[in-house]
């Protein structure tokens, strides 16, 4: 198997997805920190698989010394040890109330100036910091609670609730510190979302464990729910990735008819007036209806019976697209 060829192809498709998401509906998402975050997250995942620093450095084509320097630079501030440059800069601006760019560059002189300027721009673009003035006399002020209130909306809260719900259902039970790496939001926003999810019964809290953990027995986001689109994209993508990773861990390189783990892709060539067009185009709707009915039956059974031995969770996914004439999907809340 040509692993490098496969990795390069998947990275290419992932960057296409990120670019589409970053510009969806006219948006311009902040991407300044994305490449560095990918590096750090990838290093973390490799280490979790038991791979040592020397091997990881070789995989990135870096000397061990250069690798350690890069990890240290991206992982923490050279000025404030133990915290990332992002966290250190935001914290300092918040403490000072208002601070000039010159003061910031002086305060973080140990850090790379280009990195400091890049993080400042990212903080401004993300709405965590406000900027006024020009050149090195530019002033920076951290956003306060009133600013967050103006920037937030009920719709945004609903989107965060759904995303958090998916994460807790898929990966739970999770402690708060295990949630924050999965959900890119500020701590107060996550705390408020947890309170809403607990309030309407979508998740439960286990106070008997240390630390407290959150879990959910089911996660159902209605097709009509426009605030569920981000959560649906995340859920679908991670379901595909989880299936592929599970298959790889099993050491399986081929599919069998009897497989319960895996996936299949089918393509259908159609044209206007094709006698099977309606059947093919209705495949997604029919599959959804069958899955919803099956899930309802499983839920009803589980509510009446205690879990048996060796419990498992089965994650099935299905996707469909049309390559050709422009097609408007009426189900806007669905993925």
Backbone bond lengths (Angstrom), bond angles and torsions (degrees), N, CA, C in turn:
res aa  C-N    CA-C-N  psi(-1)  N-CA   C-N-CA  omega(-1)  CA-C   N-CA-C  phi
1 X - - - 1.468 - - 1.522 109.60 -
2 X 1.339 117.60 129.32 1.466 122.14 178.60 1.529 108.51 -84.63
3 X 1.354 115.69 91.35 1.455 120.41 -174.91 1.525 111.31 -64.85
4 X 1.333 117.89 -42.55 1.464 120.63 -178.22 1.526 111.38 -61.10
5 X 1.319 116.18 -40.55 1.462 119.95 179.27 1.523 110.11 -62.66
6 X 1.341 116.39 -43.93 1.459 120.59 -179.41 1.530 111.38 -66.82
7 X 1.338 117.77 -43.95 1.459 121.55 179.00 1.526 110.65 -60.20
8 X 1.338 117.18 -46.30 1.468 120.87 -179.74 1.526 111.19 -61.14
9 X 1.327 116.74 -39.49 1.466 120.36 -179.76 1.526 111.01 -67.37
10 X 1.331 116.95 -41.32 1.461 120.47 -179.95 1.521 110.63 -68.15
11 X 1.341 116.97 -40.70 1.470 120.35 177.44 1.516 110.03 -60.43
12 X 1.319 116.86 -42.29 1.462 121.51 179.54 1.526 110.49 -59.74
13 X 1.339 116.88 -47.52 1.454 119.96 -179.41 1.533 111.56 -66.69
14 X 1.332 116.53 -34.75 1.461 119.99 178.27 1.520 111.14 -66.54
15 X 1.336 117.23 -39.61 1.467 119.57 178.26 1.524 111.02 -66.56
16 X 1.323 117.21 -33.89 1.470 120.19 175.41 1.524 109.74 -62.59
17 X 1.343 116.43 -43.79 1.470 120.56 179.03 1.529 110.72 -63.32
18 X 1.337 117.63 -44.93 1.460 121.04 -179.81 1.522 110.84 -61.84
19 X 1.329 116.89 -42.74 1.461 120.42 179.78 1.519 111.30 -62.70
20 X 1.339 117.24 -40.29 1.459 121.25 178.68 1.530 110.75 -65.98
21 X 1.341 117.03 -43.68 1.455 120.76 179.12 1.526 111.13 -64.77
22 X 1.337 116.64 -39.80 1.464 121.21 -175.78 1.521 112.43 -67.56
23 X 1.336 117.32 -21.54 1.469 120.80 -177.00 1.525 112.52 -117.92
24 X 1.340 116.76 9.69 1.467 120.09 -177.79 1.514 111.40 -61.61
25 X 1.317 116.46 137.15 1.472 123.71 176.66 1.525 112.02 55.70
26 X 1.330 115.94 34.83 1.456 119.63 176.69 1.510 114.82 80.45
27 X 1.334 117.86 4.62 1.468 120.99 -179.42 1.520 110.10 -73.16
28 X 1.323 115.47 160.79 1.463 122.12 175.04 1.523 106.59 -134.43
29 X 1.324 116.55 85.26 1.459 120.97 -174.82 1.520 110.71 -68.65
30 X 1.338 115.33 152.07 1.452 121.71 178.14 1.525 109.43 -76.90
31 X 1.344 116.69 124.29 1.455 120.78 -177.39 1.533 112.66 -123.17
32 X 1.331 117.20 8.05 1.463 120.38 -173.47 1.526 112.64 -58.01
33 X 1.330 116.71 -36.03 1.462 119.69 -175.72 1.521 113.24 -97.53
34 X 1.348 117.83 -0.09 1.461 120.58 -170.31 1.526 112.62 -63.76
35 X 1.350 117.76 -47.85 1.470 120.52 -177.28 1.522 111.25 -61.11
36 X 1.333 116.27 -43.69 1.461 119.33 179.41 1.521 111.65 -65.35
37 X 1.331 116.37 -39.11 1.466 120.35 179.52 1.521 110.38 -65.34
38 X 1.330 117.02 -39.32 1.463 120.28 177.77 1.526 110.29 -60.03
39 X 1.330 116.46 -43.25 1.468 120.67 179.69 1.529 110.88 -61.02
40 X 1.329 116.68 -50.00 1.463 121.02 -177.68 1.526 110.74 -63.96
41 X 1.341 117.50 -44.18 1.462 120.46 -179.56 1.528 111.34 -65.00
42 X 1.338 116.30 -38.38 1.457 120.01 179.78 1.530 110.75 -66.87
43 X 1.333 116.47 -41.14 1.468 120.47 175.90 1.520 110.44 -60.28
44 X 1.330 116.35 -43.66 1.462 121.08 -179.64 1.525 111.28 -61.84
45 X 1.347 117.25 -43.22 1.461 120.68 179.80 1.522 111.44 -66.30
46 X 1.326 117.35 -39.24 1.472 120.82 178.65 1.520 110.39 -63.99
47 X 1.332 116.28 -40.98 1.462 119.86 178.51 1.527 110.95 -64.88
48 X 1.332 116.73 -36.66 1.463 120.24 -179.56 1.522 111.34 -65.70
49 X 1.332 117.20 -20.46 1.456 122.05 177.16 1.525 111.84 -90.38
50 X 1.347 115.93 6.60 1.455 120.46 175.81 1.514 114.94 85.97
51 X 1.326 117.93 15.07 1.465 121.46 -179.81 1.525 109.20 -87.46
52 X 1.321 117.37 133.33 1.455 122.68 -176.84 1.513 113.23 -80.12
53 X 1.341 115.98 165.98 1.463 121.79 -177.31 1.528 112.85 -60.96
54 X 1.331 117.11 -38.94 1.469 119.91 -178.48 1.525 110.65 -62.46
55 X 1.333 116.41 -44.91 1.466 120.09 179.72 1.529 110.50 -65.89
56 X 1.349 116.89 -41.64 1.468 120.42 179.55 1.523 110.22 -62.29
57 X 1.323 116.78 -42.73 1.468 120.58 178.33 1.525 110.28 -59.32
58 X 1.345 117.12 -43.37 1.470 121.01 178.31 1.527 111.18 -62.80
59 X 1.334 116.65 -37.70 1.464 120.49 -179.39 1.523 111.38 -64.64
60 X 1.332 117.25 -31.57 1.465 121.49 177.55 1.531 112.37 -90.29
61 X 1.333 117.48 -0.93 1.458 120.31 -179.23 1.516 113.06 71.51
62 X 1.347 116.90 29.56 1.460 122.20 -178.61 1.523 110.12 -114.31
63 X 1.348 115.56 149.82 1.451 118.50 169.14 1.522 107.60 -68.63
64 X 1.316 117.06 158.54 1.456 119.94 -178.75 1.525 110.70 -60.80
65 X 1.325 116.72 -37.80 1.462 121.13 179.64 1.528 110.87 -65.30
66 X 1.352 116.17 -46.71 1.469 120.63 179.49 1.521 110.99 -63.85
67 X 1.321 115.99 -37.13 1.465 121.02 178.44 1.526 110.47 -62.80
68 X 1.325 117.23 -48.82 1.464 120.95 -179.99 1.529 111.13 -61.58
69 X 1.324 116.91 -39.04 1.469 120.53 179.31 1.524 110.50 -64.56
70 X 1.329 115.81 -42.43 1.464 119.23 -178.32 1.523 110.68 -67.13
71 X 1.323 117.12 -43.50 1.467 120.44 179.11 1.521 110.49 -61.88
72 X 1.350 116.07 -43.54 1.463 119.75 -179.85 1.518 111.34 -64.19
73 X 1.335 117.01 -40.68 1.467 120.55 -178.33 1.517 111.69 -66.41
74 X 1.336 115.99 -39.20 1.457 119.43 -177.68 1.525 112.54 -83.91
75 X 1.324 117.21 -26.27 1.448 120.54 -175.20 1.514 112.97 -82.62
76 X 1.316 118.04 -35.42 1.450 119.49 -176.81 1.514 111.07 -147.62
77 X 1.302 115.41 159.89 1.454 121.69 177.40 1.523 109.47 -75.39
78 X 1.336 116.17 137.34 1.456 119.53 175.82 1.514 111.05 -68.72
79 X 1.329 116.86 -23.27 1.468 121.85 179.99 1.515 110.85 -83.38
80 X 1.349 116.40 -48.41 1.463 121.48 -179.85 1.520 109.04 -110.98
81 X 1.308 116.65 92.87 1.454 121.57 -177.50 1.525 111.13 -62.64
82 X 1.337 114.98 142.86 1.448 119.48 178.32 1.515 114.13 91.84
83 X 1.339 117.17 -5.45 1.466 121.03 178.38 1.513 109.57 -132.66
84 X 1.324 116.30 148.28 1.456 119.82 176.91 1.522 109.21 -68.70
85 X 1.321 115.90 158.92 1.464 120.40 179.20 1.522 110.19 -60.30
86 X 1.340 116.36 -38.32 1.470 121.74 177.33 1.527 110.14 -56.82
87 X 1.347 116.26 -52.48 1.462 120.96 -178.21 1.523 111.22 -63.51
88 X 1.339 116.43 -42.47 1.462 120.38 -177.12 1.525 111.59 -65.10
89 X 1.333 117.36 -42.81 1.462 121.03 179.62 1.526 111.16 -65.64
90 X 1.328 116.58 -47.31 1.466 120.26 -179.39 1.526 110.44 -61.43
91 X 1.330 116.89 -43.96 1.457 120.92 -179.88 1.532 111.29 -61.84
92 X 1.326 116.84 -41.64 1.463 120.24 -178.21 1.533 110.94 -66.64
93 X 1.329 116.94 -42.92 1.466 120.51 178.56 1.526 109.74 -62.82
94 X 1.321 117.17 -41.00 1.464 121.08 178.96 1.533 111.32 -63.27
95 X 1.325 116.77 -39.80 1.466 120.94 -179.60 1.525 111.93 -68.80
96 X 1.333 115.96 -37.84 1.462 119.98 -176.17 1.522 112.50 -80.93
97 X 1.307 116.87 -23.36 1.457 119.78 -177.67 1.514 111.80 84.22
98 X 1.321 117.04 -56.59 1.460 123.01 176.71 1.520 107.65 -146.31
99 X 1.321 117.74 130.72 1.461 121.00 -176.08 1.523 109.60 -147.65
100 X 1.326 116.92 144.58 1.464 121.22 -178.19 1.530 110.65 -84.68
101 X 1.325 115.42 161.46 1.451 119.72 177.91 1.520 110.98 -62.70
102 X 1.331 116.63 -38.85 1.465 120.08 178.48 1.520 111.13 -59.41
103 X 1.330 116.34 -44.04 1.467 120.36 178.86 1.529 110.92 -62.91
104 X 1.301 116.38 -39.83 1.455 119.86 -179.62 1.527 111.67 -66.51
105 X 1.328 116.20 -43.56 1.466 119.67 179.34 1.524 110.90 -63.96
106 X 1.329 116.27 -34.36 1.470 120.38 177.45 1.518 110.46 -70.70
107 X 1.325 116.06 -44.13 1.465 121.03 -178.50 1.521 111.13 -63.00
108 X 1.357 117.04 -36.63 1.460 121.28 -177.81 1.533 111.07 -109.93
109 X 1.317 115.63 40.88 1.467 121.28 -177.45 1.525 112.42 -64.17
110 X 1.319 117.25 -26.02 1.461 119.95 179.76 1.529 111.17 -70.66
111 X 1.315 116.16 -25.89 1.470 120.54 179.68 1.524 110.53 -84.62
112 X 1.326 115.25 157.08 1.455 121.34 177.78 1.528 110.02 -61.85
113 X 1.358 117.81 127.20 1.462 121.32 -174.93 1.525 111.52 -61.91
114 X 1.326 117.16 -39.30 1.464 119.73 179.27 1.524 110.82 -62.05
115 X 1.337 116.20 -39.05 1.458 120.08 178.64 1.523 111.06 -66.34
116 X 1.338 116.82 -40.73 1.462 121.22 179.45 1.524 109.98 -61.91
117 X 1.349 116.94 -47.47 1.461 120.31 179.93 1.526 110.94 -63.46
118 X 1.346 116.99 -38.52 1.460 120.55 -179.92 1.517 112.17 -65.17
119 X 1.352 116.72 -42.77 1.457 120.70 179.17 1.523 110.55 -66.13
120 X 1.332 117.59 -39.24 1.468 120.97 177.45 1.528 110.65 -59.99
121 X 1.321 116.62 -45.22 1.469 120.26 178.30 1.522 110.93 -61.71
122 X 1.338 115.46 -39.59 1.456 119.92 179.82 1.523 111.63 -65.98
123 X 1.333 116.72 -39.86 1.468 121.03 178.60 1.524 110.81 -64.15
124 X 1.331 116.22 -38.11 1.462 120.44 178.27 1.526 110.15 -68.02
125 X 1.340 116.29 -46.01 1.465 120.42 -178.38 1.523 111.74 -62.70
126 X 1.333 117.04 -32.24 1.459 120.83 -178.47 1.524 112.98 -82.62
127 X 1.361 116.77 -5.41 1.460 120.39 177.50 1.514 114.64 84.45
128 X 1.345 117.63 6.41 1.462 120.41 179.22 1.519 111.99 -82.42
129 X 1.332 115.78 -21.89 1.470 121.62 -179.00 1.519 108.74 -136.82
130 X 1.355 116.92 141.08 1.459 121.97 176.11 1.531 109.33 -103.57
131 X 1.328 115.91 148.32 1.463 121.33 -176.32 1.523 109.78 -126.36
132 X 1.336 116.48 140.78 1.470 122.15 176.97 1.523 108.57 -145.07
133 X 1.336 116.40 145.17 1.461 119.89 178.77 1.514 111.61 97.97
134 X 1.355 114.88 -173.88 1.458 120.22 -175.79 1.520 110.45 -135.34
135 X 1.343 115.79 160.43 1.462 124.60 175.97 1.528 111.19 55.02
136 X 1.328 115.61 -148.81 1.461 119.63 -175.30 1.525 113.05 -73.51
137 X 1.336 117.55 -9.88 1.463 120.45 177.41 1.524 111.75 -92.75
138 X 1.317 115.59 8.86 1.458 120.10 175.84 1.524 109.74 -58.93
139 X 1.326 116.46 135.81 1.458 121.36 179.06 1.522 110.40 -102.51
140 X 1.331 116.09 142.59 1.463 122.25 178.97 1.523 108.95 -120.74
141 X 1.338 115.24 135.45 1.464 120.89 177.09 1.515 109.42 -132.35
142 X 1.327 116.37 133.61 1.464 120.57 -179.81 1.522 110.24 -73.36
143 X 1.319 116.55 142.05 1.465 120.97 175.78 1.524 109.31 -67.12
144 X 1.343 116.31 142.10 1.458 120.13 178.78 1.527 109.82 -108.20
145 X 1.331 117.44 -174.54 1.457 121.72 -176.56 1.529 112.93 -59.80
146 X 1.352 116.44 -37.00 1.459 119.29 179.42 1.523 110.63 -65.25
147 X 1.344 115.58 -38.71 1.466 119.48 178.39 1.530 110.36 -63.76
148 X 1.356 116.12 -43.55 1.458 119.63 179.08 1.522 111.06 -61.29
149 X 1.327 115.81 -38.01 1.460 119.94 -179.38 1.522 110.88 -63.21
150 X 1.358 115.42 -38.91 1.464 118.80 179.75 1.521 111.24 -72.26
151 X 1.345 116.51 -34.59 1.454 119.75 -176.71 1.524 112.40 -79.15
152 X 1.338 116.20 -25.88 1.453 120.71 -176.82 1.521 110.60 -84.83
153 X 1.288 115.92 162.67 1.456 121.13 176.80 1.512 108.56 -147.99
154 X 1.315 115.51 163.46 1.460 119.68 178.12 1.522 110.45 -60.66
155 X 1.332 116.77 -36.51 1.448 121.12 179.78 1.521 110.81 -63.92
156 X 1.353 117.49 -43.67 1.454 121.38 178.39 1.530 110.04 -61.55
157 X 1.343 116.62 -40.58 1.459 120.35 178.93 1.521 110.63 -61.37
158 X 1.327 116.65 -41.32 1.458 120.27 179.00 1.514 112.16 -63.28
159 X 1.328 116.48 -38.21 1.460 120.51 179.20 1.523 110.81 -66.38
160 X 1.340 116.75 -42.22 1.455 120.62 178.21 1.518 110.68 -65.26
161 X 1.340 117.05 -41.41 1.465 121.24 178.45 1.526 110.62 -56.52
162 X 1.327 116.47 -47.02 1.454 120.29 -177.31 1.528 112.00 -66.35
163 X 1.334 116.40 -41.29 1.459 119.88 179.42 1.528 110.58 -63.64
164 X 1.331 116.05 -43.82 1.459 120.75 179.52 1.533 110.50 -64.54
165 X 1.309 116.10 -39.36 1.469 121.42 178.85 1.523 110.66 -60.60
166 X 1.326 117.15 -44.90 1.464 121.19 178.94 1.521 110.74 -60.81
167 X 1.332 116.85 -45.46 1.469 121.27 -178.53 1.525 110.64 -61.72
168 X 1.338 117.20 -45.47 1.463 121.06 -179.25 1.523 110.86 -64.78
169 X 1.326 117.13 -41.11 1.462 120.58 179.88 1.526 111.72 -66.07
170 X 1.349 116.27 -45.07 1.464 120.27 -175.33 1.523 112.65 -73.56
171 X 1.337 117.40 -39.46 1.463 120.69 -170.98 1.526 114.03 -113.73
172 X 1.348 117.24 -5.39 1.455 120.12 -175.22 1.517 113.69 -72.17
173 X 1.343 116.29 170.76 1.472 126.77 1.46 1.535 111.49 -69.93
174 X 1.329 115.95 140.87 1.461 122.11 -177.27 1.518 110.81 -129.31
175 X 1.340 115.63 140.71 1.456 120.87 171.94 1.524 108.50 -81.09
176 X 1.329 117.20 165.26 1.457 120.44 -177.26 1.522 111.06 -58.15
177 X 1.335 116.95 -43.28 1.467 120.43 -178.54 1.521 112.12 -66.06
178 X 1.331 117.49 -19.73 1.457 120.84 176.80 1.530 111.46 -86.74
179 X 1.320 116.43 -17.70 1.465 120.88 178.46 1.521 111.89 -78.87
180 X 1.330 115.69 -41.73 1.464 120.06 -171.63 1.531 114.13 -59.65
181 X 1.351 120.70 -35.63 1.466 118.16 176.50 1.520 113.29 -68.93
182 X 1.356 116.59 -23.71 1.460 121.23 -176.86 1.527 112.90 -85.03
183 X 1.342 116.32 -28.91 1.469 120.66 -174.76 1.527 109.49 -117.78
184 X 1.324 118.47 114.36 1.465 122.28 -176.63 1.527 112.89 -77.71
185 X 1.321 116.65 75.57 1.469 121.31 179.58 1.524 109.02 -145.95
186 X 1.327 115.51 161.02 1.454 120.39 179.27 1.529 110.32 -70.67
187 X 1.339 115.72 153.07 1.464 121.72 -177.53 1.530 112.90 -54.44
188 X 1.353 119.89 -46.76 1.475 119.47 179.16 1.524 112.63 -59.57
189 X 1.330 116.69 -37.60 1.468 120.02 -179.97 1.526 110.92 -67.27
190 X 1.337 116.91 -40.53 1.471 120.42 178.71 1.526 110.25 -66.37
191 X 1.334 117.02 -41.40 1.467 120.59 178.53 1.525 111.08 -61.04
192 X 1.339 116.44 -42.17 1.464 120.11 179.39 1.524 110.87 -66.37
193 X 1.338 116.76 -39.47 1.463 120.74 179.19 1.526 110.75 -65.08
194 X 1.340 117.34 -40.70 1.457 120.80 177.78 1.527 110.63 -61.06
195 X 1.332 115.96 -41.17 1.465 120.06 179.62 1.526 110.49 -62.69
196 X 1.338 117.17 -40.75 1.473 119.89 179.50 1.528 110.92 -67.31
197 X 1.328 116.79 -42.00 1.458 120.91 -179.37 1.528 111.33 -65.97
198 X 1.337 116.75 -38.75 1.456 120.55 176.12 1.527 110.88 -67.25
199 X 1.341 114.90 -39.24 1.461 120.47 -177.51 1.512 113.51 -63.13
200 X 1.340 117.12 -37.11 1.473 118.59 -179.00 1.532 112.28 -99.31
201 X 1.342 116.11 9.76 1.455 119.79 171.94 1.510 116.21 79.77
202 X 1.328 118.21 10.28 1.462 119.26 -179.23 1.529 112.37 -74.22
203 X 1.329 117.11 -27.22 1.457 120.98 175.35 1.526 108.40 -130.34
204 X 1.316 116.31 166.80 1.460 121.04 175.22 1.531 109.13 -128.57
205 X 1.311 115.72 157.38 1.464 121.63 -178.44 1.523 109.27 -115.54
206 X 1.334 115.90 132.46 1.462 121.42 178.68 1.525 108.40 -105.44
207 X 1.330 115.89 98.18 1.471 121.04 -178.91 1.522 112.25 -80.86
208 X 1.323 117.26 -8.00 1.461 119.49 -179.20 1.518 111.85 -77.50
209 X 1.329 116.67 -20.24 1.463 120.55 179.42 1.520 109.80 -89.60
210 X 1.312 116.09 159.10 1.461 121.73 177.39 1.524 108.32 -126.85
211 X 1.344 118.37 115.48 1.468 126.27 -2.46 1.536 112.15 -75.76
212 X 1.337 115.39 172.16 1.463 120.87 177.76 1.525 110.12 -57.59
213 X 1.326 115.94 138.82 1.469 120.09 -179.08 1.533 110.63 -123.59
214 X 1.330 114.60 153.96 1.456 121.66 -178.83 1.532 109.21 -115.95
215 X 1.325 115.95 141.36 1.461 120.53 -178.28 1.520 109.88 -146.29
216 X 1.322 115.55 165.40 1.464 121.44 178.14 1.525 108.33 -149.69
217 X 1.323 116.20 135.36 1.464 120.72 -179.35 1.527 112.66 -83.76
218 X 1.323 117.15 -20.55 1.453 119.69 179.04 1.520 110.09 -152.72
219 X 1.306 115.46 157.03 1.472 121.12 177.47 1.521 107.52 -144.06
220 X 1.315 116.03 108.45 1.464 121.53 -178.56 1.523 108.63 -126.66
221 X 1.328 116.26 111.56 1.465 121.84 177.77 1.525 107.65 -105.31
222 X 1.300 116.40 119.31 1.465 121.07 -175.09 1.518 111.63 -61.92
223 X 1.325 115.14 144.67 1.464 120.50 179.04 1.527 110.79 -59.05
224 X 1.340 116.73 -33.58 1.463 120.65 -177.26 1.531 113.06 -78.86
225 X 1.334 118.00 -7.63 1.468 122.09 -174.95 1.527 110.50 -79.73
226 X 1.353 116.57 102.76 1.460 120.12 -179.80 1.520 112.10 -65.85
227 X 1.338 116.82 -28.62 1.466 120.63 179.08 1.523 111.46 -74.23
228 X 1.332 117.30 -4.75 1.458 119.58 -179.76 1.516 113.95 -97.89
229 X 1.338 117.73 2.95 1.461 119.97 -173.73 1.521 112.02 -63.52
230 X 1.345 117.88 -46.83 1.462 120.11 -179.13 1.525 110.89 -61.24
231 X 1.341 115.84 -43.20 1.458 119.68 179.42 1.528 110.74 -64.34
232 X 1.341 116.72 -37.42 1.456 120.46 179.69 1.525 111.31 -65.58
233 X 1.339 117.47 -41.64 1.461 121.30 177.90 1.525 109.98 -61.41
234 X 1.349 115.67 -47.49 1.460 119.99 179.54 1.518 111.22 -61.21
235 X 1.327 116.96 -45.21 1.457 121.55 -176.94 1.525 110.82 -63.64
236 X 1.323 116.26 -43.87 1.461 120.07 -178.89 1.526 110.43 -65.66
237 X 1.320 116.79 -43.92 1.466 120.99 -176.94 1.524 110.40 -65.08
238 X 1.360 116.53 -46.11 1.457 118.71 -178.43 1.523 111.30 -69.23
239 X 1.334 117.52 -27.86 1.465 120.05 176.76 1.526 110.35 -65.67
240 X 1.334 116.42 -43.00 1.458 120.82 177.86 1.528 110.03 -63.43
241 X 1.340 116.34 -47.09 1.467 120.84 -179.02 1.523 110.83 -62.76
242 X 1.346 116.91 -42.00 1.458 120.65 179.98 1.525 111.40 -62.26
243 X 1.326 117.14 -41.39 1.464 120.71 179.59 1.526 110.75 -63.75
244 X 1.343 116.49 -43.49 1.463 120.19 179.85 1.528 111.01 -65.38
245 X 1.348 116.28 -44.39 1.466 120.22 -179.55 1.535 111.32 -64.47
246 X 1.335 116.33 -39.23 1.462 119.76 177.80 1.522 110.67 -62.50
247 X 1.320 115.86 -41.85 1.467 121.02 178.91 1.532 110.37 -62.57
248 X 1.334 115.93 -41.87 1.462 119.89 179.58 1.519 111.68 -65.51
249 X 1.345 116.33 -41.31 1.468 119.34 179.13 1.524 111.51 -64.88
250 X 1.328 116.52 -28.36 1.465 120.44 177.85 1.524 111.76 -75.01
251 X 1.345 116.17 -11.27 1.459 120.22 179.97 1.506 113.62 74.97
252 X 1.333 116.93 18.87 1.466 121.54 -177.74 1.520 110.77 -92.92
253 X 1.299 117.65 129.91 1.470 122.00 -178.86 1.533 112.24 -112.95
254 X 1.328 116.60 5.22 1.469 118.95 179.58 1.518 109.43 -147.21
255 X 1.322 115.49 163.28 1.463 120.89 -179.00 1.523 110.59 -101.28
256 X 1.335 114.49 149.71 1.470 120.88 175.33 1.526 108.39 -127.46
257 X 1.312 116.06 155.34 1.456 120.09 -178.76 1.525 111.64 -62.65
258 X 1.316 117.21 -26.66 1.465 121.28 -176.70 1.530 113.29 -89.80
259 X 1.346 118.45 1.74 1.466 121.76 -177.26 1.526 111.71 -61.13
260 X 1.346 115.68 140.20 1.463 120.71 170.63 1.525 110.72 -108.85
261 X 1.329 116.47 -4.03 1.465 122.65 175.39 1.521 107.92 -125.42
262 X 1.320 116.91 127.96 1.465 119.99 179.32 1.520 111.02 148.69
263 X 1.307 116.22 -161.00 1.461 120.99 -179.41 1.519 109.98 -164.07
264 X 1.302 115.74 159.10 1.466 121.27 178.66 1.517 109.31 -136.73
265 X 1.309 116.42 147.11 1.465 122.28 178.14 1.523 108.44 -123.77
266 X 1.326 116.79 131.13 1.460 121.47 -179.14 1.529 109.46 -125.25
267 X 1.317 116.41 139.76 1.459 121.16 176.73 1.525 110.19 -118.13
268 X 1.333 116.90 138.63 1.463 121.63 -179.82 1.529 108.74 -124.91
269 X 1.319 117.78 126.65 1.464 122.25 178.01 1.528 109.30 -93.64
270 X 1.328 115.52 119.15 1.462 121.51 -176.90 1.520 110.98 -124.94
271 X 1.299 116.01 170.72 1.453 122.41 171.94 1.523 108.35 -153.74
272 X 1.314 115.69 168.34 1.455 120.21 -178.44 1.525 110.30 -59.05
273 X 1.346 114.90 128.40 1.456 119.72 -179.55 1.516 114.17 88.16
274 X 1.343 117.98 3.45 1.465 120.85 -179.91 1.534 109.09 -63.96
275 X 1.334 118.48 131.67 1.468 120.77 -175.38 1.535 114.30 -65.01
276 X 1.335 117.93 -20.61 1.460 121.04 -179.17 1.524 112.55 -105.58
277 X 1.330 117.27 8.40 1.465 120.79 -176.16 1.520 112.36 -59.26
278 X 1.328 117.15 -47.85 1.471 120.04 -177.25 1.521 111.31 -63.99
279 X 1.321 116.98 -35.21 1.465 120.41 179.62 1.530 110.83 -68.12
280 X 1.328 116.36 -41.98 1.465 120.34 179.48 1.522 110.47 -69.34
281 X 1.336 117.36 -46.10 1.463 120.69 -178.68 1.528 111.90 -65.70
282 X 1.322 116.75 -25.52 1.458 119.81 178.83 1.513 114.16 -89.07
283 X 1.344 116.40 4.31 1.467 120.56 -177.13 1.529 111.54 -60.28
284 X 1.343 117.74 -43.59 1.470 120.94 -178.67 1.525 110.70 -64.52
285 X 1.334 116.19 -46.97 1.465 119.80 -179.68 1.537 110.92 -61.26
286 X 1.325 116.89 -45.37 1.459 120.52 -178.84 1.537 110.79 -63.04
287 X 1.334 116.65 -41.59 1.464 120.48 -179.38 1.518 110.73 -65.77
288 X 1.334 117.15 -41.08 1.461 120.82 176.97 1.523 111.39 -60.28
289 X 1.324 116.36 -45.10 1.457 120.23 -178.30 1.526 110.91 -62.75
290 X 1.327 117.03 -41.42 1.461 120.83 178.27 1.521 110.67 -65.26
291 X 1.336 116.57 -41.92 1.468 120.73 -178.49 1.525 111.30 -66.56
292 X 1.339 116.95 -41.38 1.469 120.81 178.84 1.522 110.45 -62.60
293 X 1.328 116.44 -43.15 1.467 120.26 179.35 1.526 111.01 -64.74
294 X 1.323 116.73 -41.08 1.468 120.71 179.73 1.526 110.57 -66.74
295 X 1.318 116.51 -42.13 1.464 119.80 179.15 1.527 110.47 -62.62
296 X 1.322 117.33 -39.28 1.464 121.07 179.23 1.534 110.38 -62.93
297 X 1.332 117.25 -41.78 1.457 120.61 179.12 1.521 111.44 -65.39
298 X 1.343 116.67 -40.10 1.471 120.68 178.60 1.529 110.23 -64.74
299 X 1.333 116.03 -42.93 1.468 120.31 -179.88 1.522 111.06 -62.37
300 X 1.334 117.08 -44.46 1.461 121.12 179.96 1.530 110.94 -62.03
301 X 1.330 116.73 -41.24 1.464 120.28 178.53 1.526 110.59 -65.04
302 X 1.348 116.88 -44.19 1.464 120.62 -177.26 1.527 112.36 -65.46
303 X 1.322 115.86 -29.72 1.458 119.33 179.31 1.524 111.90 -70.81
304 X 1.308 116.98 -20.69 1.464 121.54 -176.60 1.522 112.82 -104.13
305 X 1.340 117.41 -7.60 1.459 120.50 -176.85 1.528 110.20 -134.04
306 X 1.321 115.94 147.69 1.462 121.33 176.21 1.522 109.53 -77.94
307 X 1.338 118.21 149.79 1.468 120.91 179.55 1.529 111.36 -59.27
308 X 1.316 116.21 140.72 1.457 121.00 177.93 1.524 110.95 -86.90
309 X 1.328 116.12 -165.25 1.460 121.11 179.76 1.524 110.59 -74.81
310 X 1.331 114.70 154.13 1.467 121.92 176.61 1.531 112.74 50.59
311 X 1.330 118.25 59.71 1.468 120.31 179.55 1.524 111.61 -63.03
312 X 1.298 117.02 147.67 1.465 122.22 178.90 1.522 109.10 -141.02
313 X 1.318 115.95 159.66 1.459 121.30 174.19 1.527 108.13 -120.80
314 X 1.302 116.52 126.15 1.458 122.34 179.32 1.523 108.14 -101.41
315 X 1.348 116.82 125.40 1.464 122.07 179.54 1.521 107.93 -112.66
316 X 1.321 116.90 112.41 1.459 122.06 178.30 1.523 109.02 -109.11
317 X 1.304 117.41 142.78 1.460 120.76 179.74 1.526 109.07 -135.14
318 X 1.308 115.63 153.18 1.455 120.70 176.61 1.524 108.64 -146.90
319 X 1.300 116.38 138.64 1.467 120.65 179.27 1.514 109.91 -137.73
320 X 1.305 115.86 153.73 1.463 120.27 179.72 1.517 109.10 -149.99
321 X 1.310 117.12 138.57 1.457 120.85 175.48 1.520 109.20 -141.67
322 X 1.314 115.25 164.70 1.459 121.26 179.59 1.516 108.45 -121.78
323 X 1.305 117.42 121.22 1.463 122.82 178.33 1.520 107.32 -103.48
324 X 1.325 115.90 110.77 1.452 119.61 -177.07 1.510 110.57 154.52
325 X 1.323 118.36 -136.28 1.468 121.48 -179.63 1.525 111.46 -56.30
326 X 1.336 116.17 147.60 1.467 120.68 179.19 1.518 109.74 -54.56
327 X 1.330 114.83 136.09 1.459 120.01 -175.88 1.523 108.54 -132.86
328 X 1.332 117.72 124.57 1.458 122.89 178.55 1.520 109.23 -97.43
329 X 1.343 116.05 118.65 1.452 121.36 178.63 1.514 109.46 -86.24
330 X 1.323 117.24 121.20 1.456 120.88 -178.56 1.521 112.24 -71.36
331 X 1.338 116.70 -19.88 1.464 120.59 -176.84 1.535 108.86 -89.03
332 X 1.321 116.89 75.14 1.452 121.33 -172.71 1.520 112.83 -65.41
333 X 1.334 117.65 -28.11 1.444 120.05 -177.74 1.523 113.18 -79.46
334 X 1.318 116.65 -7.56 1.465 120.17 -176.89 1.515 110.44 -96.68
335 X 1.305 114.14 162.87 1.462 119.78 173.08 1.517 108.89 -90.90
